[in-house]
Amino acid sequence: MGQSAPDYFLFPHTTLSEEDCRRLSILVPSVSLLQVVRPPAVPEWAGDVFPGWPVLLSDDEVKQVSLYLRSCKDFAELHGEDGILACMGRDWTEAFEETRIQIQSELKGKTPQSPDRRQGLVLEASAFLEMARELDEREMEIDTGLARLGGLEEEFRKILGIEDDDDLAEAAGALSSRLVPDQAGLRFMLSRRAACWLRLFASRQAQESPVLIAVAGDIAQEIVEPARAARARNGEGHGVLHRQLATIPDPFALSPEAFQELRLELAREGIASSFQRALQSVLADPSDSSRLDKLASDAGLLQAAIDRIQAKTGAYSPRTIVLSLYRIDGFGISDLWRCIDRAGIQAWEPDGREARGPLLLLYLGRGE
């Protein structure tokens, strides 16, 4: 009997750019996105690949979160562009407890009630992640605009008579605006994002730990370092495996039509599904050299297919994407929650019935 496919979850973000949707859709069969209030906002072609995983909020709780977000937006509008960052940087536990009774009284037919510790922590985490999502979506809109500007580079060269990259760099040196996207927004308050994500997920499910997928550069440190410290305190040693699994060309430069052609070819030839099965096999036992060899072979087929489409369409990009694995044995998602979210773990304190790992984190990074 074959091993059941793992559940992949985006962590600790709740939304993806189209570029990351493209990358992940090739590498894994599906990735669930934690859905707090709004359903996932993903490209139309990617709806089945990136389903929402709804947090179990009641209608009353959704209304309370929405009202709190509205009050934060009002604050942000008064304080300019940095208002939303200021809201996210507040002492959320104190701020949310101060306003919960007021929010409840605004709900039609609702009388103020004594605050419930667990409910307050759930609402706090929900509101924070929704605000973080809005920040990420704003950043993605900016990056989309910058990417379009990047498409004008050849025209810029022609207008200025620039023939090589050194001349281009010298000509662009006087420009003060950022002309290339970065991941600064995705890295903002990663530790608190992780704490809130785990609070909503780990407190309301009893299944085995899923495979976590991260797309922000610092998240591995946010996960691995607390885990290492916790294991050291327990005298268990580090026990953290880090392994690069695959490197393939980045399909971000392909036109929408070319990318759909790539997806059809990968499906028709069974290339993507073969890679995904090989990845599943490696996740089960990353020490098995034959499994790693099979994954490397399938990654080569992925690379060749992307190279063919790039050559055919002329949309070549030298950038690569790198898929890496962090594996922590004897360490489950509740253990991670215990490391990162002291307030939440004290309110719930899991009873230990969860299977003890391994904790699996896939990190999607960019090569040179």
Secondary structure, DSSP 8 states (H G I E B T S, - for coil): -------EEE-S-S---HHHHHHHHHHSS--BEEESSS-----GGGTTTS-EEE----HHHHHHHHHHHHHHHHHHHHTGGGHHHHHHTS-HHHHHHHHHHHHHHHSTT-------HHHHHHHHHHHHHHHHHHHHHHHHHHHHHHHHHHTTHHHHHHHHT--SHHHHHHHHTT--S--S--SHHHHTTHHHHHHHHHHHHHTT--S---EEEE-STTHHHHHHHHHHHHHHHTT----EEEEEEEEEE-GGGS-HHHHHHHHHHHHHTTHHHHHHHHHHHHHH-TT-HHHHHHHHHHHHHHHHHHHHHHHHHT-----EEEEEEEEETT--HHHHHHHH-HHHHHHH---S-S----EEEEEEEE--
